[in-house]
Amino acid sequence: MIETLDLEKTFGLIDGDIFHGSLDLRQIFSARPMLGHADYPGPIAGLCLCGSGGHPGGGVTGAPGYNVAREILRDFKRKRMARAR
């Protein structure tokens, strides 16, 4: 069985946390990965956050990737419609 310290040393996972941040009240919903950035676009223009460290968190669901792809497509459609006007 893989120990917490092994995960931390091998993969850089703080406290061996496979979800890139604890899924507690300080790190869920609008606070994941931090307040103000849970809607996927990050503070850098054109950079969207997804994966275990983003909302809704880790697991084998694929939800973070699906959600960010949906937001990127929405943004692309908005820009294309704005150019057409």
C-alpha positions as CSV (number, residue, x, y, z in Angstrom):
1,M,0.0,0.0,0.0
2,I,1.3,3.5,-0.9
3,E,1.9,5.6,2.1
4,T,1.1,9.4,2.4
5,L,4.8,10.3,2.6
6,D,5.6,8.2,-0.5
7,L,2.9,10.1,-2.5
8,E,4.3,13.4,-1.2
9,K,7.9,12.6,-2.1
10,T,7.2,11.0,-5.4
11,F,4.5,13.2,-6.9
12,G,4.7,16.4,-4.8
13,L,1.3,15.8,-3.3
14,I,1.1,17.8,-0.1
15,D,0.2,15.4,2.7
16,G,-0.3,12.8,0.0
17,D,-3.6,14.5,-1.0
18,I,-4.5,13.1,-4.5
19,F,-7.1,15.8,-5.0
20,H,-4.6,18.7,-5.0
21,G,-6.2,20.4,-2.1
22,S,-8.3,19.2,0.8
23,L,-12.0,18.8,0.0
24,D,-13.1,20.6,3.2
25,L,-15.2,23.7,3.7
26,R,-12.2,26.0,2.9
27,Q,-11.7,24.3,-0.5
28,I,-15.0,23.4,-2.1
29,F,-17.6,25.1,-4.3
30,S,-16.7,28.8,-4.9
31,A,-13.5,28.5,-2.9
32,R,-11.9,25.9,-5.2
33,P,-9.1,26.5,-6.1
34,M,-9.6,29.9,-4.3
35,L,-12.3,32.5,-3.9
36,G,-13.0,34.4,-7.1
37,H,-11.6,31.7,-9.5
38,A,-14.0,28.8,-9.2
39,D,-15.7,29.7,-12.6
40,Y,-12.6,28.3,-14.5
41,P,-11.0,31.3,-16.1
42,G,-8.0,32.2,-14.0
43,P,-6.3,35.5,-13.4
44,I,-4.2,35.1,-16.6
45,A,-6.2,35.9,-19.7
46,G,-6.9,32.8,-21.8
47,L,-5.8,30.4,-19.0
48,C,-8.6,28.1,-17.7
49,L,-8.2,26.0,-14.6
50,C,-9.3,22.4,-14.5
51,G,-8.4,19.1,-13.0
52,S,-8.4,17.9,-9.4
53,G,-7.4,21.3,-8.1
54,G,-10.3,23.1,-9.7
55,H,-14.1,23.0,-9.0
56,P,-15.7,20.5,-8.3
57,G,-12.6,18.7,-7.2
58,G,-10.9,15.4,-7.8
59,G,-12.1,11.9,-8.4
60,V,-12.6,9.9,-11.5
61,T,-15.6,11.8,-12.7
62,G,-13.9,14.0,-15.4
63,A,-16.3,16.8,-14.3
64,P,-13.6,19.5,-14.0
65,G,-12.5,18.9,-17.6
66,Y,-16.0,18.7,-18.9
67,N,-17.0,21.9,-17.1
68,V,-14.0,23.9,-18.3
69,A,-14.5,22.7,-21.9
70,R,-18.1,23.8,-21.7
71,E,-17.0,27.3,-20.5
72,I,-14.4,27.6,-23.2
73,L,-17.0,26.7,-25.9
74,R,-19.4,29.2,-24.4
75,D,-16.8,31.9,-24.5
76,F,-15.8,31.0,-28.1
77,K,-19.4,31.3,-29.2
78,R,-19.9,34.7,-27.4
79,K,-16.8,36.1,-29.1
80,R,-17.8,34.7,-32.5
81,M,-21.3,36.2,-32.2
82,A,-19.9,39.6,-31.1
83,R,-17.6,39.7,-34.2
84,A,-20.6,38.9,-36.5
85,R,-22.5,42.0,-35.3
